[in-house]
Each structure stands twice: as structure tokens, then as C-alpha cells.
């Protein structure tokens, strides 16, 4: 905070501002002390940072701190700041998540133009987190423009692991405040940025209120309009807009498809079941017609449809239902009937009943995305397979496909979807044209030099520089503004009465009336002309003998002020016929010296510091003849806090690790305000915490994957070396290799580079693939919650092993389109005729419909009796 003292000369106003400044500082100090504990009490974790002061051009470090009662495994935050006030040079990980020496991974994105930081870190090779206090990350700042600015958390997610599942952590936070010290916005030096206004009370720039300035920002289903958060238009943000027979697609209510909504209705001979038209079959057995209970047969066929069993045949005399492909044997009157196969072939191919968009040619801009989807039915197969191809290349599966237009795919594309019932196949296609947006807003084409772009249209620039509008004849165009022309011709400025305007310049008027030239002695000026003067002074009428000529008049006695020859001025008196100046300062005889006033014709000293009566002391300046205390830390007005030094009358952060400026790196400690290396201690060998798989391993011929977790008690960086049958094969904490049938030895060497080393050997028995049959993995179910953008979505999937043999080393993966969402952190095992559920938490930032695909054994390393049922998809709406 800074104090501006107006030049009033009133000491009472100065004292009031000093009292106000002291009170404000006390309030800020109390808030800083209590903010972190109170935030933690209302949640499981609190993230905050101390208020920072920084001068223009100065660089400082600002830690983002955390207090957590939960074990934090990973975090991500998005910070928004004013790039006109601050420059954030870098952001790096703090020491909190790596207190136990664990290695962190993550990403860092800095957009200095928009003022956005996206930063994340995740612990590796372990599932436990860290709790307590520490630095989550550290920002390196540089001051650019004076004023108070706030660094805003637009997003803040903390994750913990509970029973091997990632879970969100309740977190509260405070937005860090930074005071950039300068000459102040009240003096417009510098001026506040577009999104800020000047707080005159404390001479600082503060963020304008409202969503236009992201203070506060609109969230969820709300968008900013006229600086107010209003509900976004469309059904994606307000489900009540669509009626019961409609669904929301691309934020538009469209009719639901399927026979349940009569869109389209079922053909004669079909019935609607679970929104799908199914063929109604009847049976001819001998001479009787065996009908189902619905009595809706429209013809005679040899098969009918049994729920859950597919096509079957009713067989006399008991009319039992048998699956297609089986044989029957019936006995009547002791005679054996001939056995025969029941053949139920697939007779119909899938039919596409709707597609969106309906038109064949679709236009998309290079900044737009477009959702495509189809709905198909099959009279015999309930579950169909959808496969999407973009320009001949397989791109996705599922009923929907999201196409993204961008700068790199401008032109024509063929989007094809194939629908298969595993016997027959049908397809639908679109010609997708990605067009480049045109107009001056996209510089396609740019506006000419005398035009500007508004609402994507070039309009003429305004102002006299562009003759829009032009200046009038009495004006000149200066800096695109019309200003009056200068010179007497334009009366700017006008000539005085003794001058006249010639060629736009004031020149003196001619003639004796203007003393240009004056009349000579003996002449006087009459009507601006010099004429001869008359009288004794001009010898025109000389005085008689004994008289004296004075003021052109003849005098017998000596002329003077005592006989009316002339009159003294008010500041003179008549003495012996002569006018002499009156005495005293009132008559400037003598005049008063500087610092004195003339009162009652006497010079009296003027009071006040301007006249050194009395003078100001060294800590004060003389302002409007009053002593005012100098401002700034050099005069303790205000004083600097304990973590700052006073340099050139400005408080700047003290340098050195004692003041966290900068923070000491790992392996160093702060001593006497300097970072010194922590003294070395006797080297300890590494410790292998776990190897997966461990013990005597038995696998099927094919790929072997192994990984290890180790740590060094001294915090040294570890080096991993894997040996297979005596030969080095990989240098990392994990590896994958192909093994053939037989016995093998895998050895792991872990060293710290300082002489410490530990070794472990694993026996691996590889059996032939032919001996590993009996495993069949399938996906029984996949479900996902629906939520708002930015909130974690919980996705569950069930893997089932219907085979007769236990399955080990199973890897699973979740995918969204061609994007890998998450892969299993470690292999799992499922016993024969058993199942296992896996869960993930995943945030999605964009409002849209998403197709999530779950795959068991995505690398196809486990031999199975049926490899076609390892994948399943589901659709979720982020609203």
C-alpha cells in the first residue's frame, strides 16, 4: 500500500492517512495468519500463497503452498493472471510430492500472451501419496506494471489413492495477491490494464468485477453475457427444453429414434421390443401350426425367435426349443426317428434407419467440430458393430463420431461408417468439406490500410487522417484530431490593438499614434500625424526677460511643486519645491528582502519553511510553505517489513534462501542466508521394494513384462539393468521381451552410481502356447457417470474370464476415440469362471457426447479361445 499526500498544507489530513495506512496493514497481517488454517478446517486440503510485493522489473519466487490431511498422489492447476501487470517466467515443481525421493512426471504449459499457466505433477511407481505441509510448486515472477493484481485459480484438482482407486480430494484455496510497486495508477503512470480499474484509495489497480473480467468466472452450464453469468442456450445445458420423445444432440432437441417412438414404426410382421423391431415367427410342425402366445404369425416359417437364445426350432411332439445347429432325437411308439440338424441361417443385413446429419455433403469450418451418428437395426441380431473410417483409414468405433475441423485438414474428406451383424454389412457416408473461414477477422483477406475490421467486415477508419470526416478550412489535422489553425489570420491568437495581421503574422501598426515612428522634439501626434508644437518650450512664443520657461509655460519665480508648476505622485512628497520619494517599504524605499512582508510600512519576516522560518528537518519536505514528512521506507513512512530491505527509498525483497528468494534446490540447505550442500554421509546401497511378477514365474510362450520399484536411502538416482540368461537386455525400471518355451533366468541389478548395488534373480518357466488354452476374456459391462465439465467422471468396467483356466498378467485400457485415457498401473489376475471390476476417475473439460472404449488385453499377449469379445464401448454426455 502507498499513500498519496495532497498539497493542502494541512497536517491534520496527513495524520489521518497515516492512521488509515497502519490499520490496513494490521488487517492484512491478521488475514494472512489465519487464512490457511481456516481453509483446511473446511476441507481435506488447503492451497494458498503469501501476498507478495515486487517492483517493476524485479524477479522473485512465489511458492504455492499446501496443507493436507490426506495423502496427495497427483495434482493439476490452471492459473490465470494479468499479463499486462505480471510476467510469469517459469513454474516448477515444489518439494512436497517428492519428500520420500519419488520421481514426478507431468506437463507444463505457459501462455504469456493470454496469461494462463497449466501445470500438473504425478508420483510414479507407487500408489501412496504425501500428506502434511510443503510447497506444491514455485512460480518465478517479474513485475511489469504498477498496481495490485491477483493470480486466479481457474482449476485446482488434487487426487489420492483409496483401495487402489484414484479419488478426488476436497480442496479449498485462496487466490495469491501480488502488489507491483510503481508510481501509481492515480497518476496514470502506468495506467491500469483493460480489465482493471484504479482504486484511488490505495493507488492500485484492481480487477474489474464481473464475468467479462473473469472475476468471478462463469462455470458449468453458464456463460458470460453483458458481464452477467446466464444459462447457456440449448438443451445441452437445460435438459427440460426437450420433451419426453426428444433427445439432445449437438445442443439441439431432435426426435428420438426407434420403434418405441414410432420413428420409424415397425413393418407388418414385426413387433417393437426394447426400441428394436423384431420379426414375429411361427412354426409349422407336422399338420399343426404352433403359434407363440402373441398369436401374431403372418406366415409359415420353420423357425421362430426365443428371447435370449437366438433362432430356434419347435420340435414335435413336445415342441421343445432347441438352439440352431443342435440335433434332436424323438421317440414315438417305440420307433426311433431320424436325427437332423436344425439350420437357422442369418437372412437379413442391418438397416440404417437414421443418420445425422441427413444430407450427404456437410460443410465444417476450420475452427468447428461436428458430431455424426447413425442408428441401425437388424431383424435377427440385437447388437451391431459400428466402425468409422476417415479417408479410408479406420478412426473410431461406436454409433457416434466427432469430426474436428482445423487449419491442417482444409479440403474434402470422406467419412464412412460400416454397420455389421458379423454376417452382413451396410454403410453410410458423408462428404465433409472443411472450409477456411473468410473475412478480415481471419485475415482472409486483410483490410486495406485505411480500413479497420469490425464484426468481420472492413469499415473505413474514422478521423481526419482518413478524411472521415475532414477538418474545416480553419482547422489542421494533428494526430488524427482536428485542431484550430494557428496565426492571427485565424484569430489564434489574435493581434493586440497596436498590431495588425499581415501574412498570418502580427506586425506593429504604423504612425505616431503607435509610436512607429514617434514624433521628434517640437512635434506632437495629432490623428496619427506629427504636427509642430506651440509655446515657449518650442521657441514659438519665447518668455519675456526675467521669466523661465517650464513645461511650455513662462514663470517669474522658480517653478516647483509648491507653486503648482507640477504635482507630486501619491508615493512622493513636496520638499522645497521638489518631489522626493516617501520613506518605508510601503513605497518600496527601501523594498523588503525575500522572506519579508511589508506590514504597516515595516518589513516583517514571513513565517513558514519556504522562508526558513523555521526550516524543516531532514525527514521532511517543504510543501506549500508547510513541513510534510517525506514518504518511503528511507523515512520509515511506511517502514519495510522484516523480509525486505530499503533500497533507493523502495522496499524490495531481501535476497537469499533465508527469505525463500531463491528457494534452495534439493540436496542443499539454507545456512547464513546461503544455500550450502548437505554434507555427504556414508553411501547406503539401494533397496528393491518390489518386482512384478515375483517368485518363480510361469507364463505362456510370448511376451514377458516385468517392472521393479526401488529406492535409495540416500536419495541417489538409481540405474536399472535387466539380464536375461546372462545377457544385458534393458536399462530401465521395466522391460518387455518375447520368450520361447523353456526355463529362463531374469536378473535385476540396481546401482546408485556411487558403489552401492543390489541384485535379485527370478526364475521364469515358459510353456508352449498350445498348452495354455482354456482362457476366454470378455467385457460384461461398462458404465460411466454423467457430470459437468472439469469434474471427475467415474468409469467402471467388468472383465470376465469364462474359460476353464486362470488368467494372469492382464492389462486393461480405457480409450476415448484415438486418445488413451488410462492404462492399468499394474497387471491383474482373474481366476477361471470369475470376474473383476476396475474403476478410474477422469475429468473432461469440453461439453460433448463421448464414446468410451474399454479393452482387456489390448496388446493381445494372452492366448484365448475367443479373441473377438475383449472390447466394449459406452456413450456418456458431459453436460
Secondary structure, DSSP 4 states (H G I P E B T S, - for coil): ------S---HHHHHHHHHHHHHHHHHHHHHHHHHHHHHHHTSSEEEE---EEEEBT-EEEEEEEEEEEEEE-EEEEEEE--TTTEEEEEEEE-SSTTTTS--EE--EEEETTTTEEEEEEEE-S----EEEEEEEEEEEEEE-SSEEEE-EEEEEEEEEEETTEEEE--EEE---EEEEESS-GGGTTTPP-TTEEEETTTTEEEEPSBGGGTBTPP-TTEEEETTEEEEPSSTTT-GGGS-TTEEEETTEEEEPPBGGGTBTPPPTTEEEETTEEEE---EEETTEEE--TT----S-BS-EEETTTEEEEEETTTTEEEETT-B---EETTEEPPP-B---------EEEEEES-SSEEEEETT-EEEEEEEEE-SS-SS-EEEEEETTEEEEESSEEEEE--GGG-EEEEEEEEEE-SS-EEEEEEEEEEE---BGGGTBTPPPTTEEEETTEEEEPPBGGGTBTPPPTTEEEETTEEEEPPBGGGTBTPPPTTEEEETTEEEEPPBGGGTBTPPPTTEEEETTEEEE--SGGGTSSPPPTT-EEETTEEESSPP-GGGTSS---TTEEEETTEEEEPPBGGGTBTPPPTTEEEETTEEEEPPBGGGTBTPP-TTEEEETTEEEEPPBGGGTBTPP-TTEEEETTEEEEPPBGGGTBSPPPTTEEEETTEEEEPPP-----EEEEEEES-SSEEEESEEEEEEEEEEETT-PPPEEEEEETTEEEE-SSEEEEEE-SEEEEEEEEEE-SSS-EEEEEEEEEEE-GGGG----EEEEEEEE----TTSEEEEEEEEEE-SSS-EEEE-EEEEETTEEEEE-SS-EEE-TTEEEEEEEEEE--S-SEEEEEEEESTT--S--S--TTSEEEEEEE--
